[in-house]
Each structure stands twice: as structure tokens, then as C-alpha cells.
């Protein structure tokens, strides 16, 4: 998936509702410069957090986007949530990672 100046294998993380989880998405920086991605926290539910490792990724190198779902944190959650990435130089509609929260049936 091409997302502005980075390339990812996928742009979706799936978690089970009520179960703490960490999703990792590996990406490559093709920006021609060092890149520090940020998640737009104004749109994140309180139970989802975003970070990258390393915090700054050099041109041509790989990094990981780390999405954490913690159901014990305060805030409502939807089945489908979007994490908008800042720092890619593209509109928000072209820089979103989906975080899907799946209900567990028959429990």
C-alpha cells in the first residue's frame, strides 16, 4: 500500500473486543528525508494509541507503526476506527490506517 512517502504491506489492524492487543505494521520511508510519523490524536479513541519504532526513520529505511488497543482505557470504541497519519504530505483520506475491533461471538 502506497501512502504518501511510505509503503506498507497492509493498512489494517484487527483486534478482539475487550482483549488488549498490539498491532505492528512495517513500513519503508521513500520520502528523501528523515521522517517522524505522528497519529492525529484528535480522532483517536482513548483506548487506541499510536507510535513508531524508531521514532525517526531515515530515507530508504524501515520502521514499524505500533497500534495499541487497551480496552481498560476510558472512551467509547467503534467496530471500525481510523488512525490518520500526519507527516506524509497527503490528504487525511489517503493517510489512514484502519483499526477494526471484532466482537467475539458465542461467548
QUIKAZI-V20638 format. One record per residue. N is the residue number from 0. RES is the residue in one letter. PSI is psi in whole degrees, 0 to 359 (999 if undefined). Layout:
BEGIN
{{N	RES	PSI} {N	RES	PSI}}
END
This chain:
BEGIN
{{0	X	121} {1	X	127} {2	X	90} {3	X	242} {4	X	14} {5	X	161} {6	X	132} {7	X	157} {8	X	328} {9	X	163} {10	X	36} {11	X	140} {12	X	136} {13	X	133} {14	X	155} {15	X	134} {16	X	131} {17	X	1} {18	X	120} {19	X	136} {20	X	155} {21	X	124} {22	X	137} {23	X	134} {24	X	116} {25	X	140} {26	X	160} {27	X	135} {28	X	118} {29	X	27} {30	X	342} {31	X	6} {32	X	173} {33	X	147} {34	X	129} {35	X	101} {36	X	145} {37	X	150} {38	X	138} {39	X	99} {40	X	344} {41	X	335} {42	X	359} {43	X	133} {44	X	155} {45	X	340} {46	X	2} {47	X	130} {48	X	159} {49	X	140} {50	X	169} {51	X	153} {52	X	122} {53	X	171} {54	X	324} {55	X	127} {56	X	126} {57	X	157} {58	X	134} {59	X	357} {60	X	167} {61	X	156} {62	X	178} {63	X	134} {64	X	129} {65	X	118} {66	X	124} {67	X	131} {68	X	118} {69	X	99} {70	X	346} {71	X	347} {72	X	156} {73	X	143} {74	X	146} {75	X	158} {76	X	142} {77	X	169} {78	X	327} {79	X	123} {80	X	148} {81	X	133} {82	X	112} {83	X	125} {84	X	136} {85	X	145} {86	X	3} {87	X	347} {88	X	23} {89	X	160} {90	X	153} {91	X	326} {92	X	341} {93	X	8} {94	X	45} {95	X	140} {96	X	133} {97	X	134} {98	X	109} {99	X	131} {100	X	112} {101	X	134} {102	X	147} {103	X	119} {104	X	153} {105	X	36} {106	X	999}}
END
